[in-house]
Amino acid sequence: MKPHLCLLGDANSVHVQRWAREMLARGLRVSVVTARPAAINGVAEQIVLPPVQRPSDWLWRVGAAQRALNRLAPDLVHAHYITSYGYLAARCTQRPLVMTAWGSDLLVTPKGRPLMRALTGWTLRRADLVTGDSTDLLHEIASYRPRAAPLLVHWGVELSRFAPTPWADKPRLEIVSLRNWEPNYRIAVIVQALAELRRRLPGAPLHLHLLGGGPLVEALAQQVRAAGLQGAVTLHGRLADAGMAAVLARCKVSVSVPLSDATSVSVLESMACGLAVVASDLPANRHWLGSEPDLLLTGDSDATLARALADALERLWHDDARAQRVGQANHARMRAEGSREVQMDRMFAQYQRLLAEADG
């Protein structure tokens, strides 16, 4: 019988969906326990928890999570996002237990909150293995003294789907953001930078594609209208991988300027497609993009960050050959280090190890 893996996570997240598909492809039976459902082809069963409206709701979902795991009786449990599903899994009895930190769950949520930090440490120490996707995230995990050394596993990129298209087929400076429309990702700053760039380069063929979707949709639409950018900004919202790849194929530059982040899949996908990337100056971004320091941005306010972003985009506009070279180097880096297949093979090997130890 196939080993049964149960994922605890947001089923409507593309990352959880991809993880499920990768493990199905490796011969596991996969089920999902989630508070945010979505169809995932091939999953044996999905059990939906009562809705979560506020962070404290997770405290009251333990019973439902335990009943779901009792019913599914998986061989292995893997919780995605430490301060929500990780907490639920830690309270439940099924083992072996793997947890994956996503970034903000450790780099933001517990900061300056002693009780939350204590609860996060308790949660992490219940796991048999904890993974993270950047070295700064691993250091943060290690500070909680988990039972085993954390493992670096990043999400990786499907290189067969996310690949470069000819630069000559991109006559305009089309810019893309793949980040969700939530406060941490500062999408309004990107729109503000585009407005500034249009003032500096009147008549230049510029266009911004906003993918991701999220709660700030109305505010962003209003900002675009107020700035007179209706013809220069497309709010695509959430797209499947094929739709994302089609937009990336048109673009030369990708922008990602969150306040806090670990390794961003959207940055890796942009690199794999041969785009130049302009990003926040964060440790994970320095790891992947540090060879172009002037494309890593800081700003002590949204206004200063928007100006810095406009400056970086203007430099790339005036030096298209450099933008192309940066994109080519990014693609080469992904070919060498960014394969999702390699990362998921590493994770599958860890599953096999934990299952063998449990049987022994």
Secondary structure, DSSP 4 states (H G I P E B T S, - for coil): ---EEEEES-TTSHHHHHHHHHHHHTT-EEEEEESS----TT-SEEEEPPP--SGGGGGG-HHHHHHHHHHH--SEEEEESIIIIIHHHHHS--SSEEEE--SHHHHTTTTT-HHHHHHHHHHHTT-SEEEESSHHHHHHHHTT--SS--EE----B-TTTS----GGG--SEEEEE-S-SSGGG-HHHHHHHHHHHHHHSTT--EEEEEES--TTHHHHHHHHHHTT-TTTEEEEES--HHHHHHHHTT-SEEEE--SS-SS-HHHHHHHHTT-EEEEE--HHHHHHHTTSGGGEE--SSHHHHHHHHHHHHHHHHH-HHHHHHHHHHHHHHHHHH-BHHHHHHHHHHHHHHHHHHHH-
